Amino acid sequence: MPPWRGESGLRWGAVAMLALAVLMYWAGHPAAPPSPGAVVLRDARTPPGAPAPRPRPAMDPAMATAVSPAAMSPPLQHTPATPRTTNQPGVEVCGWGRVDLPGDDPFPLQRIPPAQRTAALDAAEQRLLADPDVRVQAAGLLIGLRGRGPGGRQRIERLAWLAAGLPDPVVYAFALRACQGVVADRDGSACGLLGRAQAARLEPDNAPPWLELAAEAAARGDAAAERDAMERAAQATRSEVHLAQLPALVVRALAPPVPVLQRTLASSIAINLHDTWRLSPVASAQARDYCAAGVDALATEPSRQASCRALARVLGDQGRSLAELATALAIARSTQLTAAGPSAWQLEHDALVEVGTPESADPNDLGCAALASAQGWWQSVADDGERRALRERLEASGRSLQDWSDRHRRHLAMAGAAAALAATPEPGGDPAR
C-alpha cells in the first residue's frame, strides 16, 4: 500500500503536521532555545476583509503605480506562508524589472548586472551621506559597508568618529555594531573611542545598554561590575533597542524623486542587517543568563532576585519587541514572579506570535507591492516598536487578544499531539526505526 494511505498515512500526516508545528513553536514560544532574538514571525495573517491599519507616510508613487490599491494592502490569510519557489522565472525587482532565478540562486539582486547594481547602490549611499540628519548619515555608512571589501574599513572608521563626537544614542548603537570584530587596540581603530559604558551613560534610563554593559563585564569575569550594571538595568524606565530604526531611516531618506532601484537596494540591505542583528540579542541573552539560576538559588542572593524581578517588569511592561517580552516571561518563570504582569505578558505574547509579521517584512521579496507595504510596516516599528505594530495588526483583524492567544495554544497542543503520534511505533514495526 502506498505510504500516503491507511494507518501509515496517518503517521506521514502527523510527521508533516509536526514539522509545521515545530516551526511555529520555534518562531514564537518564549521558552524556545537558544534565544528570543531568533524569533521570526511569518506564520499567520490577518483575516480577509479586516480594516486597514492606521495611515502611514505616503508611499513612493513609482511603487504605487505598479500595483492596485488592493494589492498594496492585500487581505491576509490565516495560513502558513508558502515558501517562494526559487526556480520560477519572472521574479520582480522593483525599479529594475523582472529577473529569472535559477534553482540554485534565490537572491534576485544577484541577477542585476554588477555594474548597474554597484552604480545604484553608490548613488543611494551618497544621498544618505548628504542628508542633514546624522542618523541617516550613519545609516548610509552601514549600507555602504556591505560588499565593499577594503572600503568597508574606511566606513567603519568614519562611523566610529561620527559616533564618538555626538551624544546620539542611535548613532552610537549603529557604530558599536559596525565595530564588532575590529580589534581596536591592535589595529589603531577609531572603534577604540567607543564603549558600552558610554552607551549606557548616553541614556541611563534605557535597559538594553546596561544589559550589554553587564554582558561585557561577565565576559571578562568581573562579577561586581556585572551586578552593578544589572541593577542599573532593573532601575530603567524604558527598554528600546535602536537598531530597529535602520530600515525606516533608509526608506524615509530615499523618498521620491530618488530612483526606485536605489531605494530597493538600500532597503534590502537595511532589512537584512536588522534581521541579522536580531539573531544576536546580547541584552536578552544576558538578562536570561543572569536570572536563570532559579528561585531557590536566587534566594541566597536577595539583591539579585530583586533585580531580576524588577528587570522582568521593565522588559514586560516597557519592552518594544517580542524578544524583550519573551525574556520577561523567562525571567518571571525563573524567579516565580506571581504578580498580575506575567499572565498579561503571556496572553499578549501568544497572541502577537499568532498574528505574525506581514510578508512585506521579508527582505527577499523585492517586488513593488511588497516594498510599498514594507514602507508603512518599518515606519510603524521605528515609531512605536514591534509590539505596538503587531497590536495594530491584531486590532485590525477584529478579533480579541484572547481569541488570538487561544488559537496559538491550540496550535501548540496540535504540535504535542502530532509529536506523540509520530513517536509511537507502528504495530509490529521496529521501535528503533
C-alpha positions in Angstrom: 0.0 0.0 0.0 1.4 3.4 -0.8 2.7 5.3 2.3 0.1 8.0 2.0 -2.8 5.6 2.5 -4.1 3.6 5.5 -2.6 3.8 9.1 0.8 4.7 7.7 -0.7 7.7 6.0 -1.9 9.0 9.4 1.7 8.8 10.6 3.0 10.5 7.5 0.4 13.2 8.0 1.4 13.5 11.7 5.0 13.9 10.8 4.1 16.7 8.3 2.0 18.4 11.0 4.8 18.0 13.5 7.2 19.7 11.2 4.9 22.7 10.7 4.1 22.9 14.4 7.7 22.8 15.4 8.5 25.6 13.1 5.7 27.6 14.6 6.9 26.7 18.1 10.4 27.8 17.4 9.1 31.0 15.8 7.3 32.3 18.9 7.3 30.3 22.1 9.1 32.2 24.9 10.9 29.1 26.2 12.3 28.2 22.8 16.1 27.9 22.7 18.6 29.4 22.0 17.4 32.9 22.4 14.3 35.1 21.9 16.2 37.2 19.3 15.9 34.3 16.8 12.1 34.8 16.7 10.9 35.1 13.1 7.2 35.6 12.8 5.9 34.8 9.4 3.3 32.1 10.0 -0.1 33.8 10.5 -2.0 36.5 8.7 -4.9 38.9 9.5 -8.3 37.6 8.2 -9.7 38.8 4.9 -11.8 41.9 5.0 -10.0 43.3 8.1 -9.9 47.1 8.3 -6.7 48.8 7.2 -4.2 49.8 9.9 -3.6 53.4 10.8 -2.3 55.6 7.9 1.5 55.9 7.5 3.6 58.3 5.4 2.8 58.4 1.7 4.4 55.7 -0.4 6.7 56.1 -3.4 4.5 56.9 -6.4 6.7 54.7 -8.6 5.8 51.8 -6.5 2.1 52.7 -6.2 1.7 52.8 -9.9 3.0 49.2 -10.2 0.1 47.8 -8.2 -3.5 48.4 -7.4 -4.6 49.8 -4.0 -5.9 46.3 -3.1 -2.6 44.8 -3.9 -0.7 47.3 -1.7 -2.8 46.3 1.3 -3.7 42.7 0.4 -6.2 40.7 2.5 -4.1 38.4 4.6 -5.0 34.8 5.2 -4.7 32.6 8.2 -2.4 30.1 6.5 1.3 29.4 6.9 3.3 31.4 4.4 4.2 29.3 1.3 8.0 29.4 0.6 8.8 31.1 -2.7 9.8 28.7 -5.4 13.2 29.8 -6.5 13.2 28.3 -9.9 10.2 30.2 -11.2 11.1 32.8 -13.8 10.0 36.4 -13.7 10.6 37.5 -10.1 10.1 41.2 -9.8 12.9 43.6 -8.6 11.2 47.0 -8.1 12.9 49.7 -10.1 14.6 47.2 -12.4 12.0 44.8 -13.8 11.6 41.0 -13.8 14.6 38.7 -13.5 14.8 34.9 -13.9 16.0 32.9 -10.9 17.8 29.6 -11.5 17.1 26.9 -8.9 20.5 27.4 -7.2 20.2 31.2 -6.8 17.3 32.5 -4.7 18.6 36.1 -4.5 17.1 38.3 -7.2 19.5 41.2 -6.7 22.3 39.0 -8.0 20.6 38.9 -11.4 21.1 42.6 -11.9 24.3 43.3 -13.8 27.0 44.2 -11.3 27.9 47.5 -12.9 24.3 48.8 -12.7 23.8 47.4 -9.2 27.0 49.0 -7.9 26.2 52.3 -9.5 22.7 52.4 -8.0 24.0 51.4 -4.5 26.8 54.0 -4.7 24.2 56.7 -5.6 22.0 55.6 -2.7 24.8 55.7 -0.3 25.9 59.2 -1.4 22.3 60.5 -1.0 22.2 59.1 2.6 25.6 60.6 3.5 24.5 64.0 2.2 21.4 64.0 4.4 21.4 66.7 7.1 20.2 64.1 9.7 23.3 62.5 11.3 21.3 59.3 11.9 20.6 59.0 8.2 24.3 59.6 7.6 25.2 56.8 10.0 22.6 54.5 8.2 24.3 55.4 4.9 27.7 54.2 6.2 26.2 51.0 7.3 24.6 50.4 3.9 27.9 51.2 2.3 29.7 48.5 4.4 28.0 45.6 2.5 30.2 44.0 -0.1 32.8 46.8 -0.3 36.0 44.9 0.7 38.8 47.2 1.9 36.5 50.2 1.5 34.3 48.8 4.3 37.0 49.5 6.9 37.1 53.2 5.9 33.3 53.4 6.5 33.7 51.8 9.9 36.3 54.3 10.9 34.1 57.2 9.7 31.1 55.9 11.6 33.1 55.4 14.8 34.4 59.0 14.6 30.9 60.3 14.0 29.5 58.5 17.0 32.4 59.5 19.3 31.7 63.1 18.7 27.9 63.1 19.1 25.7 62.5 22.1 23.3 60.5 19.9 22.3 57.0 21.2 21.1 55.8 17.9 24.3 56.7 16.0 26.3 55.2 18.9 24.4 51.9 18.7 25.0 51.7 15.0 28.7 52.4 15.4 29.1 49.8 18.2 27.5 47.2 15.9 29.8 48.2 13.0 32.9 47.9 15.2 32.2 44.4 16.3 35.1 42.2 15.3 37.5 45.2 15.0 40.5 44.8 17.3 40.8 48.5 18.2 43.9 48.3 20.3 45.9 46.3 17.8 44.6 48.0 14.7 44.6 51.5 16.0 41.0 51.9 15.0 38.7 54.7 16.0 36.4 52.0 17.4 38.7 52.2 20.5 37.0 55.5 21.2 33.6 53.8 21.8 32.5 51.7 24.7 29.4 50.1 26.3 29.8 52.3 29.4 29.5 55.4 27.3 26.4 54.0 25.5 24.8 53.4 29.0 25.7 57.0 30.1 24.1 58.4 27.0 20.7 57.1 28.1 20.8 55.9 31.7 17.0 55.3 31.8 17.2 52.6 29.0 17.7 49.0 30.0 19.4 47.4 26.9 22.7 49.5 27.1 23.1 48.4 30.7 22.4 44.8 29.9 25.1 44.9 27.2 27.5 46.5 29.6 26.7 43.7 32.1 27.4 41.1 29.3 30.8 42.7 28.7 31.6 42.6 32.4 30.5 38.9 32.6 32.7 38.0 29.6 35.8 39.3 31.3 34.8 37.7 34.6 34.1 40.9 36.6 31.2 39.8 38.7 30.9 43.1 40.7 30.7 45.2 37.5 28.1 42.8 36.1 26.0 43.0 39.2 26.1 46.8 39.2 25.1 47.1 35.5 22.3 44.6 36.1 21.0 46.7 39.0 21.0 49.8 36.8 19.1 47.9 34.1 16.5 46.9 36.6 16.0 50.6 37.6 15.4 51.6 34.0 12.1 53.2 33.0 12.1 52.1 29.4 13.6 49.4 27.1 14.4 50.3 23.5 16.7 48.7 21.0 17.7 51.4 18.5 18.8 49.0 15.7 15.1 48.7 14.6 15.4 52.3 13.4 17.7 51.4 10.4 15.1 50.3 7.8 12.8 53.3 8.4 15.7 55.8 8.2 16.7 54.5 4.8 13.2 54.3 3.4 12.3 57.8 4.6 15.6 59.4 3.3 15.3 57.8 -0.1 11.8 59.1 -0.9 10.9 60.4 -4.4 12.3 61.7 -6.6 15.1 59.2 -5.8 15.1 56.5 -8.4 13.3 53.4 -7.2 16.2 51.0 -7.7 18.3 52.9 -5.2 15.6 52.5 -2.6 15.2 48.8 -3.4 18.8 48.1 -3.0 19.4 50.2 0.1 16.2 48.9 1.8 17.1 45.3 1.1 20.5 45.8 2.8 18.9 47.7 5.8 16.3 45.0 6.4 18.9 42.2 6.1 21.2 44.0 8.6 18.3 44.4 11.0 17.3 40.8 10.8 21.0 39.7 11.3 21.2 41.9 14.4 18.1 40.3 15.8 19.8 36.9 15.8 22.5 38.1 18.2 20.5 39.6 21.1 23.2 40.4 23.6 20.9 42.2 26.0 18.2 39.5 26.1 20.8 36.7 26.5 22.5 38.5 29.4 19.2 39.0 31.2 18.2 35.4 30.8 21.6 34.0 31.8 21.9 36.2 34.9 18.5 35.3 36.1 18.5 31.6 35.1 19.6 30.2 38.5 16.0 29.6 39.7 14.2 30.9 42.7 16.0 28.6 45.2 19.5 29.6 44.1 18.5 33.3 43.9 17.0 33.1 47.4 20.6 33.1 48.7 21.2 36.4 46.8 18.2 38.6 47.7 19.5 41.6 45.8 20.0 39.6 42.7 16.5 38.1 42.9 15.0 41.6 43.4 17.0 42.9 40.4 15.8 40.1 38.2 12.1 40.6 39.2 12.4 44.3 38.6 14.1 43.7 35.3 11.2 41.4 34.3 8.8 44.2 34.9 10.8 46.6 32.9 11.1 44.3 29.9 7.5 43.1 30.2 5.8 46.5 30.6 8.2 48.7 28.6 9.9 46.5 26.1 9.1 47.4 22.5 9.9 44.0 20.9 8.7 40.4 21.2 12.2 39.3 22.2 12.0 41.6 25.3 8.5 40.3 26.1 9.7 36.6 25.8 12.7 37.5 28.0 10.4 39.0 30.6 8.4 35.7 30.7 11.5 33.6 31.0 12.7 35.7 34.0 9.3 35.6 35.6 9.3 31.8 35.4 12.8 31.5 36.8 12.1 33.9 39.7 8.5 32.7 40.3 7.2 36.2 39.8 3.5 35.8 40.6 2.2 39.4 40.1 -0.5 40.1 37.6 2.1 41.1 35.0 3.2 37.7 33.7 -0.3 36.5 32.9 -0.9 39.6 30.8 2.5 39.2 29.2 1.8 35.6 28.3 -1.5 36.4 26.8 0.0 39.2 24.7 3.0 37.2 23.6 0.9 34.2 22.4 -1.5 36.4 20.6 1.2 38.5 18.8 3.1 35.4 17.8 0.0 34.1 16.2 -0.8 37.3 14.4 2.7 37.3 12.9 4.6 40.0 10.9 3.5 40.8 7.4 5.1 39.3 4.3 6.2 42.8 3.4 8.9 42.4 6.1 10.5 39.7 4.0 13.9 41.1 2.8 13.9 38.7 -0.2 10.6 39.9 -1.6 11.7 42.9 -3.7 8.5 43.4 -5.8 7.0 46.9 -5.8 3.9 45.8 -3.9 5.9 44.3 -1.1 8.2 47.3 -0.8 5.3 49.7 -0.8 3.7 47.8 2.1 7.0 47.4 3.9 7.3 51.2 3.9 4.5 51.5 6.4 5.5 48.4 8.4 9.1 49.6 9.1 8.0 53.1 10.0 5.5 51.7 12.4 8.2 49.5 14.1 10.5 52.5 14.3 7.9 54.8 15.7 6.1 52.5 18.2 8.1 49.3 18.4 7.4 45.8 17.2 4.8 45.0 19.9 2.7 48.1 19.0 3.0 47.4 15.3 1.7 43.8 15.8 -1.1 45.1 18.1 -2.2 47.3 15.2 -2.5 44.2 13.0 -4.3 42.4 15.8 -6.8 45.2 16.3 -7.4 45.5 12.5 -8.4 41.8 12.5 -11.5 42.5 14.6 -10.6 39.6 16.9 -9.6 39.9 20.5 -6.3 39.3 22.2 -7.8 36.3 23.9 -9.0 34.8 20.6 -5.5 35.0 19.1 -3.9 33.6 22.2 -6.3 30.7 22.3 -5.5 30.0 18.7 -1.8 29.9 19.5 -2.4 27.5 22.3 -4.4 25.2 20.1 -1.5 25.1 17.6 0.9 24.1 20.4 -1.5 21.4 21.5 -1.7 20.1 18.0 2.1 20.1 17.9 2.3 18.0 21.0 -0.3 15.5 19.8 1.5 15.2 16.4 4.8 14.6 18.2 3.3 11.9 20.4 1.7 10.1 17.4 4.9 10.3 15.3 6.9 8.9 18.2 4.6 5.9 18.7 5.9 2.8 16.9 3.6 1.1 14.4 2.2 -2.3 15.5 4.7 -4.9 14.5 7.2 -2.4 13.4 10.7 -1.8 14.5 10.6 0.5 17.6 14.1 1.7 16.7 13.1 3.0 13.3 
